[in-house]
Amino acid sequence: MPRLSFWFEFASTYSYLSALRIEAMAAEKGVAIDWHPFLLGPIFHAQGWETSPFNIYPAKGRYMVRDIERIAAARGLTFRMPEPFPQNGLLAARLATLGARDGWVAPFTRAVYTAEFAEGRDISDETVLAALLAGIGVDPAAAFAAAGSAEIKERLRAETATAERLGIFGAPSFVTADGELYWGDDRLEAALAHTVTTPRPS
């Protein structure tokens, strides 16, 4: 089965849109999805940014909110901009990294994005995350302990370094097996099309 790598950041509004549709779309194409949580903060800092470009450029931020509202409405989704923005997603990213290792990254990621951008909840709050973990059948205490381990912290750092090496500068990003990079929820269709039409490496 051909595979597509999905790189996402929990502060990313457009990643919310992709996370809620990527598996169904990929299944229709016969494509497997590899979920890659990473952190945009170090990548932004390397460019001299201390926060989201949607905060640095207010007009762009206002446009983004309205754009997401339109897209969400067309797809039957709810969108609620959380306060503050961007949210602190470090713990959620570590938990997602654990989930990628242990097989529950997809439902956890969807739950986090729904809590954050459909319900406006604080995803840095351990109580919120514990409820999301329990909701997908993962023991919160065990997950928090594992997510705080040196192994998981290093995995997340390594994933972020790999994202930089791949040339990823924003989220969501999709990377095909032959190294093609597609950025943005509106490029998901193109990334899937490329994945199914490109011969897989032998």
Backbone torsions as a table, in degrees:
resi	resn	phi	psi	omega
1	MET	NA	129.3	176.3
2	PRO	-64.3	153.1	-174.5
3	ARG	-127.2	147.4	176.4
4	LEU	-129.5	132.2	178.9
5	SER	-90.8	127.3	-178.7
6	PHE	-109.3	111.4	-179.2
7	TRP	-101.9	123.1	-173.8
8	PHE	-138.4	155.7	178.8
9	GLU	-131.2	135.2	-174.2
10	PHE	-70.1	-13.2	174.0
11	ALA	-82.6	-7.2	-171.8
12	SER	-88.5	117.1	178.6
13	THR	-64.4	-42.1	-177.3
14	TYR	-71.2	-25.4	174.4
15	SER	-65.6	-32.7	174.0
16	TYR	-54.5	-47.0	-179.0
17	LEU	-62.6	-42.0	-178.4
18	SER	-70.6	-41.8	-176.0
19	ALA	-60.2	-32.7	-176.7
20	LEU	-83.0	-7.5	-178.9
21	ARG	-127.0	-10.8	-168.9
22	ILE	-66.7	-39.4	-176.2
23	GLU	-67.4	-42.6	180.0
24	ALA	-64.9	-42.2	179.1
25	MET	-65.6	-41.8	-179.7
26	ALA	-65.9	-39.4	-179.9
27	ALA	-61.5	-37.8	178.5
28	GLU	-63.1	-30.2	-178.7
29	LYS	-93.8	-4.5	-176.4
30	GLY	71.8	35.3	-177.8
31	VAL	-113.9	136.5	174.4
32	ALA	-91.7	142.2	-178.3
33	ILE	-107.0	129.6	171.6
34	ASP	-102.3	117.2	-175.8
35	TRP	-88.9	127.0	-176.9
36	HIS	-127.0	93.9	171.3
37	PRO	-70.4	140.4	176.1
38	PHE	-151.3	176.5	-178.1
39	LEU	-113.5	127.3	177.4
40	LEU	-82.3	-19.6	-177.3
41	GLY	-51.9	-52.6	179.4
42	PRO	-61.8	-34.0	179.2
43	ILE	-69.8	-42.4	177.1
44	PHE	-64.7	-42.1	-179.2
45	HIS	-60.9	-36.2	178.9
46	ALA	-64.5	-21.7	178.2
47	GLN	-96.7	3.2	179.2
48	GLY	86.7	14.2	179.1
49	TRP	-99.2	135.0	178.1
50	GLU	-102.0	-4.6	179.5
51	THR	-153.7	-174.9	179.8
52	SER	-64.0	142.3	174.7
53	PRO	-61.2	-21.0	176.6
54	PHE	-70.9	-20.0	172.9
55	ASN	-90.3	-35.3	179.8
56	ILE	-65.3	-38.1	-179.1
57	TYR	-116.4	91.5	-173.1
58	PRO	-55.9	-37.1	179.7
59	ALA	-63.5	-39.4	177.3
60	LYS	-65.3	-39.5	178.8
61	GLY	-64.1	-42.5	178.6
62	ARG	-64.3	-40.3	178.4
63	TYR	-63.2	-43.5	-179.3
64	MET	-57.3	-46.3	-178.5
65	VAL	-59.9	-46.0	-179.1
66	ARG	-67.9	-36.5	179.1
67	ASP	-63.4	-46.6	178.8
68	ILE	-62.8	-41.2	178.6
69	GLU	-57.5	-44.7	-179.7
70	ARG	-65.0	-46.7	-178.1
71	ILE	-64.8	-44.2	-179.7
72	ALA	-60.9	-43.9	179.5
73	ALA	-61.3	-41.7	-179.8
74	ALA	-64.8	-28.1	-178.6
75	ARG	-98.1	4.7	179.7
76	GLY	74.8	25.5	-179.9
77	LEU	-105.8	159.8	172.7
78	THR	-98.1	142.0	173.6
79	PHE	-131.7	128.5	177.4
80	ARG	-137.2	117.1	-178.1
81	MET	-69.6	123.3	-178.0
82	PRO	-77.0	158.0	174.0
83	GLU	-122.6	127.4	-2.8
84	PRO	-79.2	168.8	173.8
85	PHE	-126.6	133.2	-2.4
86	PRO	-77.4	154.5	175.3
87	GLN	-71.9	156.5	172.8
88	ASN	-81.1	104.6	-175.5
89	GLY	-104.3	16.4	-175.0
90	LEU	-61.6	-49.8	-178.9
91	LEU	-64.7	-41.0	177.9
92	ALA	-61.3	-38.5	179.1
93	ALA	-67.3	-38.8	177.0
94	ARG	-65.4	-40.3	177.2
95	LEU	-64.5	-40.9	178.0
96	ALA	-64.8	-35.5	176.5
97	THR	-63.5	-41.6	173.9
98	LEU	-61.7	-43.5	179.5
99	GLY	-63.3	-34.5	176.6
100	ALA	-65.2	-35.5	177.3
101	ARG	-71.2	-38.6	-169.1
102	ASP	-104.5	0.6	170.6
103	GLY	96.8	11.7	179.4
104	TRP	-125.7	24.6	-177.4
105	VAL	-65.9	-39.4	-174.8
106	ALA	-64.9	-53.6	179.3
107	PRO	-64.8	-34.3	178.1
108	PHE	-65.9	-44.4	-178.9
109	THR	-61.9	-44.3	177.7
110	ARG	-61.5	-40.0	-179.9
111	ALA	-65.1	-41.5	179.2
112	VAL	-64.0	-47.3	-179.1
113	TYR	-63.0	-38.0	178.7
114	THR	-65.2	-44.5	177.9
115	ALA	-61.0	-40.8	-174.9
116	GLU	-75.1	-51.8	-169.3
117	PHE	-105.1	-10.9	173.0
118	ALA	-101.2	-30.9	-175.8
119	GLU	-112.6	-9.3	178.1
120	GLY	68.0	28.1	-178.0
121	ARG	-87.0	161.5	-176.7
122	ASP	-88.0	106.6	-176.1
123	ILE	-81.6	2.2	171.1
124	SER	-88.7	-8.3	-177.9
125	ASP	-81.4	119.3	-178.4
126	GLU	-60.8	-31.1	178.6
127	THR	-64.4	-41.6	177.8
128	VAL	-63.5	-47.8	-178.3
129	LEU	-66.0	-36.5	178.6
130	ALA	-62.1	-41.2	178.8
131	ALA	-65.5	-37.6	178.8
132	LEU	-66.8	-41.8	177.8
133	LEU	-61.9	-48.3	-179.9
134	ALA	-60.6	-35.4	-179.0
135	GLY	-65.4	-22.1	177.3
136	ILE	-106.6	12.2	175.1
137	GLY	82.3	22.7	178.1
138	VAL	-107.8	133.4	179.5
139	ASP	-68.3	117.1	-176.3
140	PRO	-61.1	-44.7	-176.5
141	ALA	-61.8	-43.9	179.7
142	ALA	-66.4	-39.5	-179.1
143	ALA	-66.7	-42.8	178.6
144	PHE	-63.0	-40.6	179.5
145	ALA	-63.3	-44.6	-179.4
146	ALA	-69.0	-37.8	-179.0
147	ALA	-66.1	-23.6	178.3
148	GLY	-89.2	2.8	-177.7
149	SER	-75.8	158.0	177.9
150	ALA	-61.1	-34.2	-179.2
151	GLU	-61.9	-48.5	-176.7
152	ILE	-70.7	-39.4	177.0
153	LYS	-59.4	-42.2	179.7
154	GLU	-69.4	-37.5	177.2
155	ARG	-59.5	-43.8	-179.5
156	LEU	-66.7	-41.5	176.1
157	ARG	-60.7	-41.6	-179.2
158	ALA	-66.7	-38.3	178.1
159	GLU	-64.0	-41.7	178.8
160	THR	-64.6	-40.1	177.0
161	ALA	-64.9	-38.3	177.6
162	THR	-65.7	-40.4	177.5
163	ALA	-58.4	-44.6	177.4
164	GLU	-61.1	-43.5	-179.3
165	ARG	-63.6	-33.7	179.5
166	LEU	-76.5	-7.6	-179.2
167	GLY	87.8	14.5	179.5
168	ILE	-72.2	131.8	-177.5
169	PHE	-127.9	-1.6	-179.2
170	GLY	-163.3	175.5	-179.0
171	ALA	-136.6	147.9	1.3
172	PRO	-77.3	150.9	172.7
173	SER	-128.7	149.1	-179.5
174	PHE	-128.0	129.8	-178.3
175	VAL	-121.9	125.9	-178.8
176	THR	-85.2	168.7	-177.2
177	ALA	-61.7	-27.4	179.5
178	ASP	-95.7	12.8	170.4
179	GLY	91.2	7.6	177.0
180	GLU	-73.9	134.3	-179.3
181	LEU	-107.3	128.9	174.8
182	TYR	-123.3	132.6	-176.3
183	TRP	-118.2	130.2	173.2
184	GLY	106.3	145.0	178.6
185	ASP	-55.9	-32.5	-178.7
186	ASP	-76.2	-0.1	176.3
187	ARG	-108.2	5.3	-179.8
188	LEU	-62.3	-43.4	179.9
189	GLU	-60.0	-43.6	-179.8
190	ALA	-65.1	-39.2	179.4
191	ALA	-64.7	-41.8	178.2
192	LEU	-66.7	-41.1	179.4
193	ALA	-62.0	-43.5	178.5
194	HIS	-63.3	-38.7	-178.0
195	THR	-62.4	-40.2	-175.6
196	VAL	-84.3	-14.5	-178.1
197	THR	-104.8	-6.9	-178.8
198	THR	-98.6	129.5	177.8
199	PRO	-58.3	139.3	179.6
200	ARG	-77.0	147.1	177.3
201	PRO	-59.7	140.6	179.5
202	SER	-81.1	NA	NA
